[in-house]
Amino acid sequence: MSVASFSREQDARSFSGWFLVEYIYVHITRALVMGAKQNNPVVKRMEDFMSDPTVVSREEWLAAREELLKKEKELTYAKDQLAATRRKLPMVKIEKGYVFEGPNGKVSLLL
């Protein structure tokens, strides 16, 4: 099994939560046992992902959380702006007469 096999999108979608973390950990361990280099970027990235968070005071956590919340709101706003831009894209006239089989017989894109 290759080092990168755990990063396949279909594998990640089939797992969730801590089970996914355990799944990734097992694959990294196997890769290292099978001779993967410690400086392999995939292994390094996953080691960073799995490291324990630092322990701080409630005030420090709250400040960090507020900063993260601010960034999350900026991201949401940017995604909303992008979606609005996408909705404003011009349409392309469909010249070909597509026909589909519907529950009431044949239908086309043009009603």
N, C-alpha and C positions, 0 to 999 in steps of 0.2 A: 504494500500500500504506500502510495507516495505521501510526502510531507504535506503537499497542498490539497490532498483529497478532502480534508475536513473543511476546507474553505469553499467547496462547491455550493452554489446557491441552493440547489435542490436539497442537499443534506441539511443545510441550516434551516430551511423552511419546515422540515419535518420534525424538528425538535424545538423545545422552548424552555425558557427559564434555566434552572440549575442543571437540568438534564443536559442541556446544550453545553454548559460549562464543563460538565464531567466528560461529555463526549469529546470535546476539544482537548481537554487535558489528557485523556487516554491516547488520542492520536499524536499529540506532541511527544508524550512519553515513548510511544512506539517508534516514532520517527527518530528520536534521540538514541534509543537502544539500537535501532537499525543503522546508525551511523550518520545521521543528519548532523551537519555542522552547527555548533552552538551559535555562530554568527549568521545563520540562515535568516533572511529577513522575515520569512513567514513564522519561524519559530520565535524569533525575537519579538515580533508584534504580538503573538499570542501570550508570551511570557509577560509582556507589559499589561495586556488585557487582564490577566489572571492575578496580578500582584494585589496585595491587600492595600486598601486605602489608608491614608494617614489619619491618625486620631487627633482631633483638634477640640478646642472649647466650643460651646454652643454659639458664642458670639462670632467666632471665626467661621463656623459652619453656616450660620445665618447670612453672613456677608457673602460667602461663596455661593450660597443658594440664591440670594437675590441677584447676584451678578449673572448666574446661569439663567435665572428666570428672565432677566433683561435680554440676554442673547436668544433665548427661546422665542420671546415675543418678537424680536427683530426678524428672526427666521420665519416665523408665521406670517408676519407682514410682507416679507419678501416673497414668500410662496403665494400669498394672496395676490400680490401685484403681478407675478408671473402668470398666474391663472387668468387674471383679467386681461393681460396682454394676449394670451392664447385664445381667449374667447373672442377677441377683436380681430383675429386673423381673417383675411378674406377667404371666401369659399371658392372652390373650383367647380365649374359647371360640368356635370356628368353628361357626357355625350352618348356613352354606350347604354343600351337598353338592358340593364340587369334584370333578370327574372328569378324570383325565389319561390319556393314551394311553402305556402303558409297553411294554417289550419283550415282556411276557407278556400283553398286553391292557390293558383299562381298570383303573385303580387310583384310589383316593381318598386323601385326607389321613388319614382314619381307617382304621386297619388292622383 
